[in-house]
Amino acid sequence: MHRRRALHSLLVGASTLTAASLLLGCKPEKMSFEGVDITGAAYGKDFLLFDTQGKQRSVQEFAGKVVVVFFGYTQCPDVCPTTLQELVEVKAALGAQGDRVQGVFVSLDPERDTPEVLQAYAAAFDPSMVALTGSPEQIMAVAKDFKVFFKKVEGKQPGSYTLDHSAGMYVYDPKGQLRVYHRYGQGVAALAKDAKALLDEAAA
């Protein structure tokens, strides 16, 4: 009798172990990104600012797309145009999937970046790119939420200035979740790989 119970317990234990092993085997592997994995970050939930037509925009309206957000200003001499051009090249590198990558450019310089200036600047890179602005207070609040640093640096001529600012891209998956941070200079191939991975993940 005792031997039967012992055998039964052994069989139940083995079945439980096998089931657990199967469940563990089915658990999806954590995605590996070229950029910094910030999945689950408590910041950068949304960018509630206004486009050049005065409409408030949200990451949620781009469901089904990988959204890439970059903060800068139109008179930026090098970092901003380089980054936005890279985003254009990423879309080209992805072929048909490139249509599902949405660029969002947030101006840190509302004093000079009027809606007209912003629209022309963004469209010069990509007609589908969304450029956002707002009041200085609204921009400051969104920049703070994204942990973006920026500071006005007075120029040599009276009234002239540049902006020192954080240079990086925030990448959302097609469900509107912030997933990856790309540092300035990582290049087209790295961003294209991560964008494709997020699009493929959503399609799986």
N, C-alpha and C positions, 0 to 999 in steps of 0.2 A: 504493500500500500504506500509506504514511504517512498519506495523507489519510483512508483508511478507519479507521485506528486513532484518528486525531484525532477523527473524527466519532463513533466508538463511545464514546470517553472523554467527549465532550461530552454524548451522549445519556444515559450512565450518571450523569454528574454532575447533569444536569437532573432525572432520575428521583429521585435521592437527595434533591435539594433540595425537589422536590415532595412526597415522602413526609414529609420533616421538617416541611414547612409544614403538611401535613395533621395530623400528630401534635400540633404546637403549637396548631393550630386546635381540636383536640378536647380540649385540656387545660382542665379546669374552672377557672373564675375563682375567685379567693380570695373567700370570703364576707366581706361587710362588715357589721359589727355596730354597734348603737347604743352598746353598752357597750365595755369594753376587751377586745380580742381577746387572750386568754392561751392560745390553743391550743398544746399542746406544753409547757406549764409543768411544771417539775420538782417543783412543790409541790402540796399539796392533792389527792393521789392518792385519798384515801379518808377517811372520818370514822368510824373504828371505835370508836364509843361505844355506850351502852346506852339503849334506849327505856324508857318508863315501866313496862313489864312486865318489865324486866330482861334483854331479849334484845339481844344485840349486833347492830348493823345495819351494812350496807355499801352503797355506791352501786351495786354490781353487782346487788343484788336488785331494783333498780328499772329494769332493762333495758327499753327501749322507751319510757321516759319522759324528759322533760326534768326534771332535778332542780335545785332552787334551794335553796341552803344559806345560812342566816343565823345569825350568832352574836349572842347578847344575853342578857337576863335578864328575868324576869317582872315585876319591880318597876321596870323602865325607864320613865321618865315620858313619853317622847315618841317617840324614834327607833324603838324596837322595835315598839310597837303600830302606828305609821304604816307601817313596812315590811311587817309581816305583813298588814295590811289591804290594802296595794297588791298583795301576792301573791294575795289572794282576788279582787281586782278583775281581775287579769291572767287568772286562770282563767275568770272570767265573760266577759271580752272575747274569749277564744278560742273560745267556744261549745263545740261537741263536742270540739274538741282540748284544751280545758281539763282534761279528765279525765286527760290524759297529761302534766300538769305536777304534779310532786310537791314539796311544800314540806317542808324539814327545818330545824327550829329547834334550835340547839345552845345549851344553857344555859352561861353562864360563871360561874354563881353556885350551885354545888351546896350551899352552906351553907343557903340559904333555898329554893332550887327543888327541893323534894322531888318524887318521882315523881307524887304526887297533885296537887301544885300545878301542875307542868308539864303534866300531862294536861289538867287543867281549862282552863289558860291557852291551850294550843294549840287545843283543841277549840272554844273560844269563837270562834276565827277560822275554823277549817276542821276538821271532824271527821277528815278524811283526813291532816291534817298530822302529821308524825312529830316528836316532841320527844325530844332526846337529852341524856344526862347521863353522869356517871362520877365517879371520884374526882378531887380537885383536881389530882393529878399527871397523870391521864389526859387531863383537859380541857386542862391546860397544854400537854401534848405535842401534841394535835391543833391547838390554837390556834396554837402555834409553827409547825407544819407548814403551816398556811394563812396564815402571816404576819399573824395577828390580834393586835393589841395590846389588852390590858385591864389596868386598875389599880383597886384599891379606893380610894375616896375617903371618908374618915370624915365622918359627918354631924354636925350640931349636937347631937343627942341621943345620950347614951351608948349604944353598941352599934349605932347606925344608920349606914348607909353607902350610897353609890351606886357604880356602876362606870363609869369612863371606858373606852370600848371602840371599836374600829374598827367602822364602820357601812357595810357593803356586802354584796352578794349574789354568791355563786359559782354559776355556771350550768354544769351538765353536760349533754352531749348524750345521746341515747337509747342510746349505746354505753358510757356511763359515763366519757367523757373530759371533763375540765375544759376549757371553751371560752371563757367570757366572765366578766368581772367588772363588776358594776354598782355604781357609786358611789351613796351615799345621795342621794336627791333627784332622780334621773334620771326618775322617774315611771313610771306604768303603761304608757303607750303604747310607751316604749322597750323595756321588759322584754317586753311582749307581742309586739312585732315580732321580737325576737331569739329568743324561745321558739318562735314560729311558724316562723322560718327554720330552726332546728335540727330541728324536727319534720318539716318539708317535706324537708330534706336527707336525713333518715333514710329517708323514704318514697320518695325518687327512685331 
